[in-house]
Amino acid sequence: MCGIVGLFLKDRSLEPELGAMLTNMLITMTDRGPDSAGIAIFGTDADEIGKLTVQSRQPAQDFAGLDDALGKAIGAPVSIVLKDTHAVLKMPLNKLGAARAALSGLRPELHVMSAGDIIEIYKEVGLPNDVARRFDVAKMSGRHGIGHTRMATESAVTTKGAHPFSTGADQCLVHNGSLSNHNSLRRELVREGMTFETENDTEVAAAYLTHKMHQGLSPGDALKAGLDDLDGFYTFVVGTKDGFGVLRDPIACKPAVMAETDQYVAFGSEYRALVSLPGIETARVWEPEPATVYFWNH
């Protein structure tokens, strides 16, 4: 079942409200998925500064002194911002790869939620209101974001199994539906060098798109390629550093609605997720067509 929301801002004056608007949209979808929830916020560019958002089941233990230890390991300054079970580690952008590798030795229990220069992902088991409140998502600003509330059907209810899934720098994906060929596709992607942390089919979809983009495809073309390679029922909403995209499978049995104004593009699994947005009463509102890629770039 699951509930998905997404918001792409055209009007930069709305950026301070992104977290609050996205949170309200996701809370409206609570009854579509009570197991876990997550939100990805794409902020604004920070000159050559990279971010790792990490999660721990023992934050007091794992986050203590982590900035100093990681800074010594990569030979560059690292700062840390604590948010409940998550922390955002900031460092020179060119040190992200080294930092991620060093974390496995320094704090092996940490889970990397996202990496890049503008993305932050927060997700946990629980209802959207509780998850968003724990991480002060409503106070976050940014240019676009996506959110998901999950009803698990094919894998465990865990923090790792919650959406969004991020398998590339400044990339993430949320999904309503199920893929029938994710196991065979996972094996193919592993042979191509992709790695996986869960048995979730959505992680496979995210990794597939990342792999296609590594091959040189644009995000929109990667989604289009998925129509041939991904079997099942799905609605995807994806976020990249510069954009926001939507794709429904050729049958399109999973609900979806979109709205566009001069200020934003919005997505919801149901229209009620959009009703509190400014100017929604005059927005162009439509149901995304089956097997059609929609993509917006800043």
C-alpha positions, -999 to 999 in steps of 0.1 A, spaced: 0 0 0 25 27 12 22 65 9 45 87 -12 49 124 -13 72 147 -32 77 184 -36 99 203 -61 101 240 -56 103 265 -85 99 295 -62 130 299 -41 111 320 -15 94 288 -4 127 270 4 125 277 42 91 260 42 101 228 23 105 206 54 72 218 70 52 214 38 67 179 31 61 168 66 24 178 65 20 160 32 35 128 46 15 129 78 -17 130 57 -6 96 42 -1 79 76 -29 54 72 -13 41 40 17 28 59 22 27 97 54 6 98 81 32 91 87 65 75 114 86 59 121 119 43 149 131 20 157 168 19 178 183 -9 193 215 3 213 241 -14 248 238 -27 276 242 -2 309 250 -19 330 218 -20 314 205 13 302 170 14 277 153 38 273 118 51 240 112 70 244 82 93 222 63 117 230 43 148 210 21 172 234 33 199 239 70 191 254 80 224 282 54 220 287 56 182 286 94 178 309 102 207 342 116 193 332 104 158 341 138 142 376 137 156 382 101 148 370 104 113 389 136 107 421 119 117 413 89 95 408 110 64 433 138 71 407 166 69 384 185 93 350 169 100 321 185 118 291 166 132 254 177 138 235 153 160 198 145 154 185 118 176 196 85 161 211 102 131 241 125 126 252 146 97 290 145 91 304 174 70 338 174 54 355 183 21 335 169 -8 365 151 -22 369 131 11 334 115 11 346 82 -4 375 79 21 352 88 50 327 62 40 354 36 38 369 47 72 335 45 90 333 7 85 364 3 107 358 32 131 321 25 138 310 -8 121 274 -5 134 267 28 117 245 28 87 250 54 60 216 68 50 229 92 23 260 108 8 265 138 -13 267 176 -11 231 185 -6 211 154 4 201 144 39 179 113 46 161 107 79 142 74 84 131 52 113 105 27 123 74 46 134 46 69 122 55 99 100 46 124 126 69 108 152 98 103 127 96 138 114 94 153 149 124 133 161 146 149 134 130 184 133 123 179 96 97 207 96 125 232 103 146 221 73 149 241 42 157 230 7 149 230 -30 131 196 -33 123 165 -12 105 132 -11 89 112 16 75 77 22 54 59 48 57 22 46 34 -8 49 58 -37 46 48 -66 23 80 -84 13 108 -76 38 113 -69 75 101 -37 93 135 -22 101 152 12 98 173 -1 69 142 -14 52 124 20 53 124 44 24 139 64 8 168 43 -5 199 60 -16 225 41 -37 244 70 -53 256 105 -44 227 129 -40 202 103 -53 173 85 -37 141 67 -45 107 58 -29 84 32 -41 48 20 -38 43 -15 -52 64 -46 -56 89 -59 -81 87 -95 -92 122 -98 -107 142 -80 -80 162 -111 -70 175 -118 -105 182 -81 -111 201 -78 -78 224 -107 -89 231 -89 -122 238 -56 -104 261 -73 -79 281 -87 -109 283 -51 -121 298 -39 -88 267 -26 -70 263 -35 -33 232 -40 -12 223 -38 25 188 -52 25 166 -77 7 141 -49 -1 130 -47 -38 131 -9 -36 168 -9 -30 172 -29 -62 152 -3 -81 174 25 -66 206 7 -75 193 0 -110 188 37 -116 222 45 -101 239 19 -123 222 33 -154 233 68 -146 268 56 -140 266 43 -176 259 79 -188 221 80 -189 202 110 -176 179 104 -146 149 106 -169 164 81 -194 173 58 -166 137 57 -155 126 51 -191 150 21 -193 134 7 -162 102 1 -182 119 -27 -200 139 -41 -171 117 -38 -140 88 -62 -137 60 -57 -113 36 -30 -101 52 3 -91 51 40 -87 85 56 -82 94 91 -71 131 98 -74 153 127 -63 186 137 -77 209 167 -69 192 188 -96 158 172 -101 127 153 -92 110 125 -113 80 102 -113 73 69 -131 44 45 -130 44 10 -145 25 3 -177 -6 -9 -158 -5 19 -133 -27 3 -106 -10 22 -78 -26 55 -70 -9 87 -79 -18 124 -84 3 154 -93 -1 192 -91 18 220 -107 18 258 -102 43 286 -109 57 279 -75 61 241 -73 54 206 -86 39 182 -61 32 145 -59 10 125 -36 -4 90 -35 -37 106 -30 -50 142 -36 -55 148 1 -17 149 5 -17 181 -16 -47 200 -2 -27 222 22 -2 234 -4 -4 271 -13 -24 279 -44 -35 243 -48 -70 255 -57 -57 269 -90 -31 243 -97 -30 221 -127 -39 187 -112 -36 154 -131 -30 117 -127 4 106 -141 0 85 -172 12 48 -173 47 41 -186 54 78 -188 85 96 -173 80 129 -157 111 149 -147 118 184 -136 152 200 -132 163 232 -114 
